[in-house]
Amino acid sequence: MNLSPEDSQLLAELCEQHGVSAGKVLRLLDAVREHEFKEWRTAYMTRFGRS
């Protein structure tokens, strides 16, 4: 996941405050994004069919 320098800094600060690994948060965000895309693609293919 590509974050701006400001977003990276904010993520690092929040993770430090809450005792969470920034790397794990980034992996979780990537997994959520991938899952949402797969849901969207499945709905699209169901509605419009495969070509």
C-alpha positions in Angstrom: 0.0 0.0 0.0 1.4 3.4 -1.0 0.9 6.0 1.7 1.9 9.6 1.6 4.7 10.6 4.0 2.1 12.3 6.2 -0.1 9.3 6.3 2.9 7.0 7.0 3.8 9.3 9.9 0.3 9.3 11.3 0.0 5.5 11.0 3.3 5.1 12.8 2.2 7.5 15.6 -1.2 5.8 16.0 0.4 2.3 16.0 2.9 3.4 18.6 0.2 4.8 20.8 -1.8 1.6 20.7 1.0 -0.9 20.7 0.3 -2.3 17.3 2.7 -3.1 14.5 2.4 -0.8 11.5 3.3 -3.6 9.2 0.4 -5.7 10.4 -2.0 -2.8 10.0 -0.8 -2.3 6.4 -1.2 -6.0 5.6 -4.7 -5.9 7.1 -5.6 -2.9 5.0 -4.3 -4.6 1.9 -6.3 -7.7 2.7 -9.5 -5.7 3.2 -8.9 -3.8 0.0 -8.4 -7.1 -1.9 -11.5 -8.6 -0.4 -13.6 -5.6 -1.3 -12.4 -5.7 -4.9 -13.2 -9.4 -5.1 -16.7 -8.7 -3.8 -17.2 -5.9 -6.3 -15.9 -8.0 -9.2 -18.2 -10.9 -8.2 -21.2 -8.6 -8.1 -20.3 -7.0 -11.4 -19.8 -10.4 -13.1 -23.1 -11.6 -11.7 -25.0 -8.6 -12.9 -23.4 -8.1 -16.3 -22.2 -11.6 -17.0 -18.8 -12.7 -18.3 -17.6 -11.7 -21.7 
